[in-house]
Amino acid sequence: MKESRDQPAERSSPGSGRHSETPLLVEDVLLLLFQPRSGAIAGESTLFYVLGGAVLAELAMRDMAQLAGDSSGRVTSRGTTPPREDLLRSAWDYISTKPRSPQTVIAAVGPDLRNQVVETLVSKGHLRRTRKKLLGIVPTESIALGSARREELLSRVRAVLVDEEAPDEMTAAVTALLSASTQLHQLDPDIPWTSRVIQRAREFEVGDQGAAAAGWSVNHSTLAVITALAATAPARYGG
């Protein structure tokens, strides 16, 4: 089957949606789950779990979401000013109406995030679309890397998990979310899938003493989100 020469697709705009030039947690998670060799995103069938969890975790890290103050484990918004980024706004609006369980929030906001995050990454140049024509007639479209951002993220996570370096807050949160999503093994061989890596990632996921010793202290709201994500995700270390 003959294909035409790859042509870069026009860079799409997020329209009227607002996004920050500062990378969001949900953007970095999706970029790491993107598989450059195949052009696929690891864990597509359950991707909304980790993306929804990443959005809610970032709100908690920013002190824009908090535990409701009872024993229910529900989260609610904090403050009166919503986040300016559209990727975070829907989750903040949803928990502003009343306290909800993290699982409920993830299920409500997660399904729409995949395409929104891809659009944002394309608009920032970290992903790019490539159009082809099969047999010179049928148009197809694929996604490829557009910057070195993914390799930079991989290096940071690899340093934390393999070299056991102390992470910054965002790298620690990305590591915890990847572990909770059960898709961390998809980064092998870039991050070798060893028993020590599994143990180390799990320490960040549950916020235990190993993560604390590595220099990351997680607030209770963020930990509640990550724990809920791990409980909601399918079989641990599944494909």
C-alpha positions in Angstrom: 0.0 0.0 0.0 1.6 3.2 -1.1 1.6 6.3 1.0 2.4 9.8 0.0 5.3 11.8 1.6 4.4 13.0 5.1 3.1 16.5 5.2 3.0 18.5 8.5 -0.6 19.3 9.4 -1.6 22.8 10.1 -1.0 23.5 13.8 -4.4 23.6 15.4 -5.6 26.4 17.7 -7.4 25.7 20.9 -10.0 28.2 19.7 -11.2 30.5 22.5 -9.9 28.2 25.2 -7.3 29.6 27.5 -4.2 27.8 28.4 -1.0 28.7 30.3 2.4 28.5 28.9 3.4 26.8 32.1 2.9 23.0 31.6 0.0 21.5 33.5 0.3 18.1 35.2 -2.3 16.6 32.9 -0.3 17.8 29.8 2.9 16.2 31.1 1.1 12.9 32.0 -0.4 12.6 28.5 2.9 13.5 26.8 4.7 10.8 28.8 2.0 8.2 27.9 2.4 9.1 24.2 4.4 6.4 22.4 6.6 8.0 19.7 7.4 4.7 17.9 3.7 3.9 17.2 2.1 7.3 17.5 -0.4 5.8 20.0 -1.2 6.9 23.6 -0.6 4.1 26.2 -3.8 3.0 28.0 -6.2 4.6 25.6 -9.2 2.6 26.9 -8.7 3.9 30.5 -6.9 7.2 29.7 -9.7 9.3 31.2 -9.0 7.9 34.6 -5.4 9.3 34.8 -6.2 12.5 33.0 -9.2 13.3 35.3 -7.0 12.4 38.2 -4.2 14.7 37.0 -6.6 17.6 36.7 -8.0 17.1 40.2 -4.6 16.5 41.7 -3.3 19.8 40.3 -6.2 21.6 41.8 -5.4 20.1 45.1 -1.7 21.0 44.7 -2.7 24.6 44.0 -4.9 24.6 47.1 -7.9 25.1 44.8 -9.5 21.8 45.9 -9.6 20.3 49.4 -11.1 17.5 51.4 -14.6 18.3 52.5 -13.8 18.2 56.2 -15.7 15.1 57.1 -15.0 11.4 56.9 -16.5 11.0 53.4 -13.3 11.5 51.5 -15.1 13.9 49.2 -13.4 16.9 47.7 -14.7 20.4 47.2 -13.4 23.6 45.7 -11.3 26.1 47.7 -11.5 29.8 47.2 -13.8 31.8 44.9 -11.6 32.4 42.0 -11.6 29.6 39.4 -8.4 28.5 37.5 -7.8 30.4 34.3 -6.9 27.3 32.3 -9.8 25.7 30.6 -8.3 22.2 31.2 -8.8 22.8 35.0 -11.9 24.9 35.0 -14.5 22.2 34.3 -13.3 20.1 37.3 -13.2 23.2 39.6 -16.8 24.2 38.5 -18.0 20.6 39.1 -16.7 20.5 42.7 -17.9 24.0 43.4 -21.5 23.0 43.3 -21.1 20.5 46.1 -18.5 18.1 47.6 -18.0 15.0 45.5 -15.9 11.9 45.7 -12.7 11.9 43.6 -13.9 8.9 41.6 -17.1 10.8 40.7 -15.1 13.9 39.6 -12.7 11.7 37.5 -15.6 9.9 35.8 -17.4 13.2 35.1 -14.5 15.3 33.7 -12.1 12.7 32.4 -13.8 11.5 29.2 -13.5 15.0 27.5 -9.9 15.6 28.4 -8.1 13.5 25.9 -8.8 15.5 22.9 -8.5 18.8 24.8 -5.1 18.0 26.1 -3.9 16.8 22.7 -5.1 20.1 21.2 -3.2 22.0 23.9 0.0 20.1 23.3 -0.3 20.6 19.5 -0.9 24.4 20.0 2.2 24.6 22.3 4.3 22.6 19.8 5.0 19.6 21.9 3.0 17.4 19.6 2.4 17.8 15.8 -0.1 16.4 13.4 1.1 14.7 10.2 -1.3 14.1 7.3 -0.8 11.3 4.7 -2.8 10.0 1.8 -3.2 6.3 1.5 -3.0 5.3 -2.2 -2.8 9.0 -2.9 -6.5 9.3 -2.1 -7.6 8.5 1.4 -6.5 11.2 3.9 -5.2 10.0 7.3 -3.7 11.8 10.2 -1.2 10.8 12.9 0.5 12.5 15.8 4.2 12.8 16.3 6.5 14.6 18.8 7.0 18.2 18.1 9.6 19.2 20.8 12.0 17.8 23.2 9.6 18.2 26.1 8.8 14.4 26.4 12.5 13.5 26.6 13.0 16.1 29.3 10.2 14.6 31.3 11.5 11.1 30.8 14.9 12.2 32.1 13.4 13.7 35.2 11.2 10.7 36.0 14.1 8.3 35.3 16.3 10.2 37.6 13.7 9.9 40.4 13.0 6.2 39.9 16.3 4.8 38.7 18.9 7.1 40.1 16.7 7.9 43.2 17.3 11.6 43.0 15.1 14.0 44.9 12.3 15.3 42.6 10.6 18.6 42.3 6.9 18.7 43.2 5.6 18.3 39.6 7.9 15.4 38.8 6.9 13.6 42.0 3.2 14.1 41.1 3.7 12.9 37.6 5.5 9.8 38.9 2.7 9.1 41.4 0.0 9.5 38.8 1.8 7.2 36.3 2.1 4.6 39.0 -1.5 4.9 40.0 -2.6 4.7 36.3 -0.9 1.2 36.0 0.8 2.4 32.8 4.3 3.2 34.1 5.5 -0.1 32.5 4.8 1.4 29.1 7.9 3.6 29.5 10.2 0.6 29.5 13.0 0.5 28.3 13.4 4.2 28.7 12.7 3.7 32.4 13.6 0.0 33.1 10.7 -1.9 34.5 12.4 -3.4 37.6 11.2 -4.4 41.0 13.0 -1.4 42.6 11.4 1.0 40.1 8.0 -0.5 40.9 8.6 -0.1 44.6 10.0 3.4 44.3 7.0 4.5 42.1 4.6 3.0 44.6 6.2 5.0 47.4 5.2 8.2 45.6 1.8 6.9 44.8 0.9 6.2 48.4 2.9 9.1 49.9 4.8 7.0 52.3 8.1 7.6 54.1 10.1 6.7 51.0 8.6 9.6 49.0 9.0 11.9 52.0 12.6 11.0 52.3 13.0 11.8 48.6 11.9 15.3 49.3 8.2 15.3 48.4 5.5 15.9 50.9 2.0 15.5 49.6 -1.0 17.2 51.0 -4.0 15.1 52.1 -6.2 16.3 49.3 -3.7 15.4 46.6 -3.0 12.0 48.2 -6.8 11.3 48.3 -7.1 12.0 44.6 -4.1 9.7 43.7 -5.4 7.0 46.0 -8.9 7.2 44.4 -7.3 7.0 41.0 -5.4 3.9 42.0 -8.6 2.3 43.4 -10.6 3.2 40.3 -8.0 2.1 37.7 -8.2 -1.5 36.3 -5.9 -4.3 37.4 -2.6 -3.1 38.6 0.2 -3.3 36.1 -2.2 -4.3 33.4 -1.6 -3.7 29.7 
